[in-house]
Amino acid sequence: MTVKVRFAPSPTGKLHVGNVRAALWNWLFARKMGGKFILRIDDTDLERSTKAYEDGIKNDLAWLGLDYDETINQSARFERYDAARDRLIKAGLLYPCYETAEELDRKRKLQRARSLPPVYDRAALALTDDERTGLEAEGRKAHWRFKLSQSPVNWADLIRGETTVDTKSVSDPVLIREDGMYLYTLPSCVDDIDLGVTHVIRGEDHVTNTGVQIEIFRALGDKGPQFAHHSLLLGADGQGLSKRLGALSIEAMREDGIEPAAITSLLAKLGTADPVTVEPDLRALAQGFDFARLGRAPARFDATELEALNGKILHETPFEDVRGRLSEIGVSQTLWNAVRSNITRLSDAARWASIVDGAIDPVIEDKALTDQAALLAPDELGPESWDALTQALKEKTGAKGKKLFMPLRLALTGEKHGPEMAVLFPLIGAKRARARLRGERA
């Protein structure tokens, strides 16, 4: 059996860390097994789906390194969904309902008031042909529900283990809206059958939906794929991510200077028993993927952990790997080697370039010390100049430790922290260094 998995985003918004984690795990499993990773664009909602969002999804996946072997758009497959619809109607498993949203809401409220589960009562099944004709004459349009077996559905989940959904406790799902638009459930089953999807890896919020879909697969004459439902992502505070998805979109992270390997390294391990480490090689990540390592508890996404990983990646990144990106922001190889161990984003290197080469307002904390340093600074600066200057100042003024080094750093860079001054000092240059030590903007 050739493993086939799919990632099925809707082009109604931007990719964020939650759905990218699902995409990544599908990709890792497919690549480990030598299988296929399919991108399915769920664009049956023609009003909300846009080409711009679809292109954004594809760009994000490419940037992350998640290539796909095949892509389909559901909007091009309505004939296949229509055929499945007709087959289910003929089998008596898809039936028209005429209740309005308000009427259904009143039914649910009455059921709750009687301490009953808010499950659809199947009243539409009792309608006669004349009653249906009368409702349609009133202008009502049918929505269509799938008739569940009202019996337990069992499957061996690759993460959760033996799982059961009792469809007696579930409302017959609406597969087609009043306007004729297909909802997620039926097209997804049809596509999985047609594409030969062998495994569906998705969030545990789909567990009940899986019980429903297994019955639809069977009604369409297919055994369906294997399922694996992974834990959901929470914020570092244990709350849901929904209110913060704008900041957690892949596009926003890319614009903020986060490296793709930081995202994939973190998301690959969140919710597993494995420690989070930097792994730029996606194929190596794939070899370590194992359903047995995936936990059931919700995983927490911490932006500070992502930032720390991002810094680790940059600290180990040679100039040649980022030459093109650095040239765009005016960072030389010498400066990169000097600052990379002190940055968390590539853009930080540009900031240090402006500190080294541009004009800054020096911070003078100890004027007597910095004036003396300006007098002692040599006309040409080299690798040994910083040690020579600080040693001369120590002998001349008696200053040492933080009282010696902090006033010099503040005067020369305007910053309390940063790369080693022994490396930065020669890059600043003698003329600019002396001016800054005198308190002049330079």
C-alpha positions as CSV (number, residue, x, y, z in Angstrom):
1,M,0.0,0.0,0.0
2,T,1.3,3.4,-0.9
3,V,0.6,5.9,1.9
4,K,-1.5,8.9,0.8
5,V,-2.4,11.8,3.1
6,R,-3.9,15.1,2.5
7,F,-3.9,18.6,3.9
8,A,-7.1,20.4,3.3
9,P,-7.2,24.1,4.1
10,S,-10.0,26.4,3.1
11,P,-8.8,29.5,1.2
12,T,-10.9,31.8,3.4
13,G,-8.0,33.0,5.6
14,K,-4.3,32.7,6.3
15,L,-2.4,29.6,7.5
16,H,-1.6,29.7,11.2
17,V,0.4,27.5,13.5
18,G,-2.6,25.3,14.4
19,N,-3.3,24.1,10.8
20,V,0.3,24.2,9.8
21,R,1.1,21.7,12.6
22,A,-1.5,19.3,11.0
23,A,0.0,19.9,7.6
24,L,3.5,19.2,8.9
25,W,2.6,16.0,10.6
26,N,0.8,14.7,7.5
27,W,3.9,15.7,5.4
28,L,6.3,14.0,7.9
29,F,4.4,10.8,7.9
30,A,4.1,10.7,4.1
31,R,7.8,11.3,3.6
32,K,8.8,8.8,6.2
33,M,6.6,6.1,4.5
34,G,7.7,7.1,1.0
35,G,4.1,8.1,0.3
36,K,2.2,11.0,-1.2
37,F,1.2,14.3,0.3
38,I,-1.8,15.9,-1.3
39,L,-2.9,19.5,-1.1
40,R,-6.7,19.7,-1.3
41,I,-8.1,23.2,-1.5
42,D,-11.5,23.2,0.2
43,D,-13.1,26.0,-1.8
44,T,-16.7,24.8,-2.0
45,D,-17.7,28.0,-0.3
46,L,-17.5,30.1,-3.4
47,E,-18.5,33.3,-1.7
48,R,-15.7,33.3,1.0
49,S,-12.9,31.5,-0.9
50,T,-10.4,33.7,-2.7
51,K,-7.5,33.1,-5.1
52,A,-5.4,35.4,-3.0
53,Y,-5.8,33.2,0.1
54,E,-5.2,30.1,-2.0
55,D,-1.9,31.6,-3.3
56,G,-1.0,32.6,0.2
57,I,-1.4,29.0,1.4
58,K,0.8,27.7,-1.3
59,N,3.4,30.3,-0.7
60,D,3.5,29.5,3.0
61,L,3.8,25.8,2.4
62,A,6.6,26.4,-0.1
63,W,8.4,28.7,2.3
64,L,8.2,26.1,5.1
65,G,9.6,23.4,2.7
66,L,6.4,21.4,2.6
67,D,6.1,20.3,-1.0
68,Y,3.1,18.4,-2.2
69,D,2.8,15.7,-4.9
70,E,-0.7,16.5,-6.1
71,T,-3.2,19.3,-5.7
72,I,-6.9,19.5,-6.3
73,N,-9.6,22.2,-5.9
74,Q,-13.0,21.1,-4.6
75,S,-14.6,23.8,-6.7
76,A,-13.7,21.8,-9.8
77,R,-15.4,18.6,-8.5
78,F,-19.1,19.4,-8.0
79,E,-20.1,16.7,-10.5
80,R,-18.5,14.0,-8.3
81,Y,-20.3,15.4,-5.3
82,D,-23.6,15.5,-7.2
83,A,-23.1,11.8,-8.1
84,A,-22.6,10.9,-4.5
85,R,-25.6,12.9,-3.5
86,D,-27.8,11.1,-6.0
87,R,-26.5,7.8,-4.8
88,L,-27.3,8.6,-1.2
89,I,-30.8,9.9,-2.0
90,K,-31.5,6.7,-4.0
91,A,-30.4,4.6,-1.0
92,G,-32.7,6.6,1.3
93,L,-29.8,7.9,3.3
94,L,-30.0,11.6,2.3
95,Y,-33.3,13.3,3.1
96,P,-34.7,16.8,2.7
97,C,-35.6,18.9,5.7
98,Y,-37.5,22.2,5.8
99,E,-37.1,23.6,9.3
100,T,-35.7,27.1,9.5
101,A,-32.7,28.0,11.6
102,E,-35.0,29.7,14.1
103,E,-37.3,26.6,14.3
104,L,-34.3,24.3,14.9
105,D,-33.0,26.6,17.6
106,R,-36.4,26.5,19.4
107,K,-36.3,22.7,19.2
108,R,-32.9,22.6,20.8
109,K,-33.9,24.9,23.6
110,L,-37.0,22.8,24.4
111,Q,-34.8,19.7,24.5
112,R,-32.4,21.3,26.9
113,A,-35.2,22.4,29.1
114,R,-36.4,18.8,29.3
115,S,-32.8,17.7,30.1
116,L,-32.6,15.9,26.7
117,P,-29.6,16.0,24.3
118,P,-30.1,18.6,21.5
119,V,-30.3,16.0,18.8
120,Y,-32.4,16.5,15.6
121,D,-35.7,14.6,16.0
122,R,-35.9,13.5,12.4
123,A,-39.3,15.1,12.0
124,A,-38.6,15.6,8.3
125,L,-38.7,11.8,7.7
126,A,-42.4,11.8,8.7
127,L,-43.3,14.4,6.1
128,T,-45.6,13.2,3.3
129,D,-45.1,14.1,-0.4
130,D,-48.0,16.5,-0.1
131,E,-46.5,18.2,3.0
132,R,-43.2,18.6,1.3
133,T,-44.9,20.1,-1.8
134,G,-46.8,22.5,0.5
135,L,-43.6,23.6,2.3
136,E,-41.9,24.2,-1.0
137,A,-44.9,26.2,-2.3
138,E,-44.4,28.4,0.8
139,G,-41.0,29.2,-0.6
140,R,-39.1,27.0,1.7
141,K,-36.0,25.3,0.3
142,A,-34.7,22.0,1.6
143,H,-31.5,21.3,3.4
144,W,-30.4,17.7,3.2
145,R,-29.4,15.5,6.1
146,F,-27.6,12.2,6.1
147,K,-29.5,9.4,8.0
148,L,-27.2,8.0,10.6
149,S,-27.5,4.3,11.7
150,Q,-28.0,5.4,15.4
151,S,-25.5,2.7,16.4
152,P,-21.9,2.8,17.7
153,V,-19.1,3.4,15.1
154,N,-15.7,2.0,16.2
155,W,-12.2,2.5,14.8
156,A,-8.6,1.9,15.8
157,D,-7.3,5.5,16.0
158,L,-3.5,5.6,15.4
159,I,-3.2,8.1,18.3
160,R,-6.2,7.7,20.5
161,G,-6.4,3.9,20.3
162,E,-9.8,2.2,20.2
163,T,-12.4,5.0,19.7
164,T,-16.2,4.9,19.6
165,V,-18.8,7.4,18.5
166,D,-22.4,6.5,19.2
167,T,-24.3,8.1,16.3
168,K,-27.5,7.8,18.3
169,S,-26.2,10.8,20.3
170,V,-25.4,12.8,17.1
171,S,-27.8,14.8,15.0
172,D,-28.1,13.6,11.4
173,P,-25.6,15.9,9.8
174,V,-26.5,18.5,7.2
175,L,-24.6,17.7,4.1
176,I,-26.2,20.3,1.7
177,R,-27.4,23.7,2.7
178,E,-30.6,25.3,1.6
179,D,-28.8,27.2,-1.2
180,G,-27.5,23.9,-2.6
181,M,-23.9,24.4,-1.3
182,Y,-22.1,21.3,0.0
183,L,-20.8,21.5,3.5
184,Y,-17.4,19.9,4.4
185,T,-18.5,16.4,5.2
186,L,-19.6,14.8,1.9
187,P,-17.0,16.4,-0.4
188,S,-14.3,15.3,2.0
189,C,-15.4,11.7,1.9
190,V,-15.8,11.7,-1.9
191,D,-12.3,13.2,-2.4
192,D,-10.7,10.7,0.0
193,I,-12.2,7.9,-1.9
194,D,-11.3,9.2,-5.4
195,L,-7.8,10.2,-4.4
196,G,-7.1,6.9,-2.6
197,V,-6.3,8.6,0.7
198,T,-5.0,6.0,3.1
199,H,-4.6,8.0,6.3
200,V,-6.4,11.1,7.7
201,I,-4.3,12.9,10.3
202,R,-6.2,15.8,11.9
203,G,-7.2,17.5,15.2
204,E,-9.2,15.7,17.9
205,D,-12.0,18.2,17.4
206,H,-12.9,16.1,14.4
207,V,-13.5,12.8,16.4
208,T,-17.3,13.0,16.3
209,N,-17.2,14.0,12.6
210,T,-15.1,10.9,11.9
211,G,-17.8,8.7,13.3
212,V,-20.2,10.4,10.9
213,Q,-17.8,10.2,7.9
214,I,-17.2,6.5,8.5
215,E,-20.9,5.8,7.9
216,I,-20.8,7.9,4.8
217,F,-17.8,6.0,3.5
218,R,-19.6,2.8,4.0
219,A,-22.8,4.1,2.3
220,L,-20.6,5.0,-0.7
221,G,-19.2,1.5,-0.8
222,D,-15.7,2.3,0.6
223,K,-14.1,1.2,3.8
224,G,-12.5,4.7,4.3
225,P,-9.0,5.6,5.4
226,Q,-7.3,5.0,8.8
227,F,-7.6,7.9,11.2
228,A,-5.3,9.6,13.6
229,H,-6.6,12.5,15.8
230,H,-3.9,14.6,17.4
231,S,-4.1,17.0,20.3
232,L,-5.0,20.6,19.8
233,L,-2.7,23.6,20.3
234,L,-3.2,26.1,23.1
235,G,-1.4,29.3,23.9
236,A,1.3,29.4,26.5
237,D,-1.3,30.6,29.0
238,G,-3.4,27.4,28.4
239,Q,-6.1,29.3,26.5
240,G,-7.2,28.7,22.9
241,L,-5.4,30.4,20.1
242,S,-8.4,31.6,18.2
243,K,-8.2,35.2,19.3
244,R,-4.5,35.5,18.4
245,L,-4.5,33.8,15.0
246,G,-3.6,37.0,13.2
247,A,-0.3,37.3,15.0
248,L,0.2,33.5,14.7
249,S,-0.2,33.4,10.9
250,I,2.7,32.0,9.0
251,E,2.8,35.2,6.9
252,A,3.1,37.3,10.0
253,M,5.9,35.2,11.4
254,R,7.8,35.3,8.1
255,E,7.4,39.1,8.1
256,D,8.6,39.2,11.7
257,G,11.8,37.5,10.8
258,I,11.1,34.0,12.0
259,E,13.0,31.3,10.1
260,P,11.0,28.4,8.6
261,A,13.1,25.8,10.4
262,A,12.3,27.3,13.8
263,I,8.6,26.9,13.0
264,T,8.9,23.3,11.7
265,S,11.3,22.2,14.5
266,L,8.9,23.4,17.2
267,L,5.6,22.2,15.6
268,A,7.1,18.8,14.8
269,K,7.6,18.1,18.5
270,L,4.8,20.0,20.3
271,G,2.5,17.3,21.7
272,T,5.1,14.5,21.5
273,A,7.3,12.9,24.0
274,D,10.4,14.2,22.3
275,P,12.4,17.3,23.3
276,V,12.3,20.3,21.0
277,T,15.6,20.8,19.2
278,V,16.7,22.6,16.1
279,E,16.4,20.5,13.0
280,P,16.7,22.3,9.7
281,D,16.5,19.1,7.7
282,L,12.8,18.2,7.2
283,R,13.7,14.7,6.0
284,A,15.5,14.1,9.2
285,L,12.4,15.2,11.1
286,A,10.4,12.8,9.0
287,Q,12.5,9.8,10.0
288,G,11.8,10.6,13.6
289,F,8.0,10.8,13.2
290,D,6.1,8.2,15.1
291,F,2.5,8.0,16.1
292,A,3.5,6.2,19.3
293,R,5.3,9.4,20.4
294,L,2.2,11.6,20.1
295,G,0.5,12.5,23.4
296,R,-3.2,13.0,24.1
297,A,-2.9,16.2,26.2
298,P,-3.3,19.6,24.5
299,A,0.1,21.0,23.5
300,R,1.1,24.6,24.4
301,F,2.5,27.0,21.8
302,D,4.9,29.5,23.3
303,A,6.1,32.3,21.1
304,T,9.1,32.8,23.4
305,E,10.2,29.2,22.7
306,L,9.9,29.8,19.0
307,E,12.0,33.0,19.3
308,A,14.7,31.1,21.2
309,L,14.8,28.4,18.5
310,N,15.0,31.1,15.9
311,G,18.1,32.5,17.6
312,K,19.8,29.1,17.9
313,I,19.3,28.6,14.1
314,L,20.8,32.0,13.3
315,H,23.7,31.5,15.7
316,E,24.8,28.5,13.7
317,T,24.0,29.8,10.2
318,P,27.1,30.5,8.0
319,F,27.2,33.6,6.0
320,E,27.0,31.8,2.7
321,D,23.5,30.4,3.6
322,V,22.1,33.9,4.0
323,R,24.4,35.9,1.8
324,G,21.5,37.1,-0.5
325,R,19.3,38.1,2.4
326,L,22.1,39.9,4.2
327,S,23.2,41.8,1.1
328,E,19.6,43.2,0.9
329,I,20.0,44.7,4.4
330,G,23.6,45.8,4.1
331,V,25.3,43.3,6.3
332,S,28.8,42.1,5.4
333,Q,30.3,38.8,6.2
334,T,32.5,40.3,8.9
335,L,29.6,42.0,10.6
336,W,27.5,38.8,10.4
337,N,30.2,36.8,12.0
338,A,30.5,39.4,14.7
339,V,26.8,39.7,15.6
340,R,25.0,36.5,14.7
341,S,25.5,35.0,18.2
342,N,23.6,37.9,19.7
343,I,20.5,38.1,17.5
344,T,17.2,36.3,17.4
345,R,16.1,37.6,13.9
346,L,18.0,38.3,10.8
347,S,16.7,41.9,10.9
348,D,18.6,42.4,14.2
349,A,21.8,42.2,12.1
350,A,20.6,45.2,10.0
351,R,20.1,47.1,13.3
352,W,23.7,46.4,14.3
353,A,24.9,47.4,10.8
354,S,23.3,50.8,11.4
355,I,24.9,51.0,14.8
356,V,28.3,50.2,13.4
357,D,28.2,52.2,10.2
358,G,25.5,54.9,10.9
359,A,25.3,57.9,13.2
360,I,24.1,57.2,16.7
361,D,23.6,59.4,19.8
362,P,26.1,58.0,22.3
363,V,25.0,57.5,25.9
364,I,27.5,59.1,28.2
365,E,27.4,57.5,31.7
366,D,30.9,58.4,32.9
367,K,32.2,61.5,31.0
368,A,35.6,61.4,32.6
369,L,36.2,57.9,31.7
370,T,35.0,58.2,28.1
371,D,36.9,61.4,27.5
372,Q,40.0,59.6,28.7
373,A,39.2,56.7,26.4
374,A,38.9,59.1,23.4
375,L,42.4,60.4,24.1
376,L,43.8,56.9,24.5
377,A,42.1,55.3,21.4
378,P,44.6,54.5,18.6
379,D,44.4,56.0,15.1
380,E,44.0,52.5,13.6
381,L,41.9,49.8,15.1
382,G,42.6,46.0,14.9
383,P,41.8,42.8,16.7
384,E,43.9,43.7,19.7
385,S,42.8,47.4,20.0
386,W,39.9,46.8,22.5
387,D,42.1,44.9,25.0
388,A,44.8,47.5,24.6
389,L,42.4,50.4,25.2
390,T,40.7,48.8,28.3
391,Q,44.0,47.8,29.8
392,A,45.3,51.4,29.4
393,L,42.1,52.9,30.9
394,K,42.3,50.5,33.8
395,E,45.8,51.6,34.6
396,K,45.1,55.3,34.0
397,T,41.8,55.5,36.0
398,G,41.6,52.5,38.2
399,A,38.2,51.6,36.7
400,K,37.5,47.9,36.2
401,G,34.7,45.4,35.6
402,K,31.2,46.8,34.8
403,K,32.3,50.3,35.8
404,L,34.9,50.2,33.0
405,F,33.1,48.3,30.3
406,M,29.5,49.5,30.5
407,P,30.2,53.2,30.0
408,L,32.4,52.3,27.0
409,R,29.7,50.1,25.5
410,L,27.0,52.7,26.0
411,A,29.1,55.5,24.4
412,L,30.2,53.3,21.4
413,T,26.9,51.6,20.7
414,G,24.1,53.3,22.7
415,E,23.2,49.8,23.9
416,K,23.6,48.0,27.2
417,H,24.0,44.6,25.6
418,G,25.2,43.2,22.4
419,P,28.1,41.4,20.6
420,E,31.6,41.4,22.0
421,M,33.1,44.9,21.9
422,A,36.5,43.5,20.9
423,V,34.9,42.6,17.6
424,L,32.7,45.6,17.2
425,F,35.3,48.2,18.1
426,P,37.4,47.8,14.9
427,L,34.2,47.7,12.8
428,I,33.1,51.1,14.2
429,G,36.5,52.6,13.2
430,A,38.9,54.9,15.0
431,K,37.5,58.3,13.9
432,R,33.8,57.4,14.7
433,A,34.8,55.7,18.0
434,R,36.7,58.7,19.3
435,A,33.8,61.0,18.3
436,R,31.3,58.8,20.2
437,L,33.5,58.6,23.2
438,R,33.5,62.4,23.3
439,G,29.7,62.3,23.3
440,E,29.4,63.5,19.7
441,R,26.7,62.1,17.3
442,A,28.7,60.0,14.9
